[in-house]
Amino acid sequence: RWSTGTPVNARLAPNCWLLQHGLTPKELSERLAQIPHHAYDLSQALTTWTLSGHRLQTILSLGCGIHLREAKFPQGSVTRTIFAGVPAILSRDPNADHITLHADRSFMHYINNWLDDARGSP
């Protein structure tokens, strides 16, 4: 589940969180000082797509087996999945009507091309 505030965080598994923030490493360390943790900067490792539109759920369902309808994947949901053959993280922002896709940066062009092709599908 996503939380709101700074940093925004998504619980991916027990004791595993994805934090999105605009803080410097020092500021983040200060905020987490009282919490036992190991933090890794993945900002250069992941590419993020913010996706929206009336065909979004149909297009994304071509790439993964997760039911992305609001009733099954409500705002605030987050999951790991295989998207178009690539390990990815999908989330529905708790305060907006879009889905965010995070995947390894090395797959950026592949996923961009996949999304372009899928948008062209009837």
C-alpha positions in Angstrom: 0.0 0.0 0.0 1.1 3.5 -0.7 1.2 6.2 2.0 1.0 9.9 1.4 3.4 12.6 2.7 7.1 12.9 2.3 8.6 10.5 1.7 5.9 8.6 -0.1 6.4 4.9 0.5 5.1 1.7 -0.9 5.3 -1.6 1.1 6.6 -4.2 -1.3 7.1 -7.0 1.2 7.7 -7.4 4.9 10.6 -5.0 5.8 10.9 -3.9 2.1 9.7 -0.4 1.1 10.1 1.8 -2.0 10.5 5.4 -0.9 9.9 8.3 -3.3 11.1 11.6 -2.0 12.8 14.8 -2.9 15.2 14.7 0.0 18.9 14.7 0.0 20.6 11.5 1.3 21.5 13.4 4.5 17.8 14.6 5.0 16.5 11.1 4.5 19.0 9.7 6.9 17.9 12.3 9.5 14.2 11.4 9.1 15.0 7.7 9.4 17.5 8.0 12.2 15.3 6.4 14.8 14.2 3.5 12.6 16.5 0.5 12.0 17.0 0.4 8.3 19.2 -0.2 5.3 18.6 2.3 2.5 19.7 2.0 -1.1 19.4 4.7 -3.7 17.7 3.2 -6.8 17.1 6.5 -8.6 19.6 5.6 -11.3 18.5 2.0 -11.5 14.8 2.4 -12.1 12.8 4.3 -14.7 9.3 5.4 -13.8 6.3 5.9 -16.1 3.2 7.8 -14.9 0.4 6.4 -17.0 -3.2 7.5 -17.4 -6.0 7.6 -19.9 -9.3 5.9 -20.6 -7.7 2.8 -22.2 -5.0 2.5 -19.5 -6.3 -0.6 -17.8 -6.9 -2.4 -21.2 -3.5 -1.5 -22.4 -1.7 -2.6 -19.2 -3.7 -5.8 -19.0 -2.0 -6.8 -22.3 1.3 -6.8 -20.4 0.4 -8.5 -17.1 -2.1 -10.7 -15.5 -3.1 -8.4 -12.7 -6.7 -7.1 -12.7 -6.2 -3.3 -12.7 -9.8 -2.3 -12.4 -10.4 0.1 -9.5 -12.4 -2.6 -7.6 -9.5 -5.1 -7.7 -6.5 -2.6 -7.6 -7.8 0.4 -5.7 -6.0 3.7 -5.1 -3.1 3.1 -2.8 -2.4 -0.4 -4.1 1.1 -1.5 -5.1 2.4 -4.8 -6.4 5.4 -6.5 -7.9 4.7 -8.2 -11.2 6.1 -9.3 -14.5 5.1 -6.6 -17.0 5.7 -7.4 -20.7 8.2 -10.0 -19.6 10.1 -7.5 -17.3 10.1 -7.5 -13.5 8.3 -4.3 -12.5 6.4 -2.5 -9.8 2.9 -1.2 -10.5 1.1 1.2 -8.2 -2.1 3.3 -8.2 -1.4 6.6 -6.5 -3.7 7.2 -3.5 -4.4 10.8 -4.6 -4.6 10.6 -8.3 -6.1 8.7 -11.2 -3.0 7.2 -12.7 -0.9 4.1 -12.5 2.9 4.3 -12.0 5.2 1.7 -13.5 8.7 1.2 -12.2 11.2 -1.0 -14.0 14.9 -1.5 -14.4 16.4 1.4 -16.4 18.0 -1.1 -18.9 14.4 -2.0 -20.1 13.4 1.7 -20.7 13.5 1.5 -24.5 11.9 -1.9 -24.6 9.0 -0.8 -22.4 8.6 2.5 -24.3 8.3 0.6 -27.5 5.9 -1.9 -25.9 3.7 0.9 -24.7 3.7 2.6 -28.1 2.8 -0.7 -29.8 0.0 -1.4 -27.2 -1.5 2.0 -27.6 -1.8 1.3 -31.3 -3.7 -1.9 -30.6 -7.5 -1.6 -31.2 
